[in-house]
Amino acid sequence: MQLPKSLVEGYRRFLRDRHLPEKGRYLQLAELGQAPTAMVIACCDARLDVSAIFDAEPSALFIMRNVANLVPPYEPEGRYHGTSAAIEYAAMVLKVPHIILLGHSRCGGVRAYREQIRDKADEQGFIGRWLALLDDAKVAENDVAVYGQEIAFELASIRSSFAHLESFPFIRKREERGMLALHGLHFDIGSGRLIGLDTASSRFVEL
Ligand SMILES: [Zn+2]
């Protein structure tokens, strides 16, 4: 089984056009380690290129991706928590000053939950249980009026993950001490528009 040709060719272009001209910087990054400006929690959706959206250099973003960009509540007694482990590492080891929850338009995970596309297999599987995190997502009437039902639910999911993030004691503590800021953003794939949660008014506004 071989890698797809497009990926091998892409890798060769990366080596030639990006890595080689910036070799000094990559060597420096390898030696010094990472010091990201922000952690981004984004969806796995292949249409979402997180580094491109922020025109971010290598090492600028510590990116965690999962289905529908969800954050579970703080559950210290749980078993395998990949997302929570990444959050802990970003906050406690890397000491990132910002955590960004990045939702997006036409999210298949959010849509599957909304339309209850679950069959018996899903109940036993991983996706249905993971998306059950959306059970406490509450759609804001104002979001529906401004952005429509579909996006309003994606925004509700960001609001819900925002609250879950604040249920982590070490996150709340760092936030209260002014060492960490949380952000909720939503990216529209078609238009490229980014809107953000204004915590003062609890509304999503243009950046
Ligand atoms: Zn998605």
Residues whose N, C-alpha, C, O or C-beta is under 5 A from the ligand:
A	BS01	ZN	C43 D45 A68 C107 G108 G109
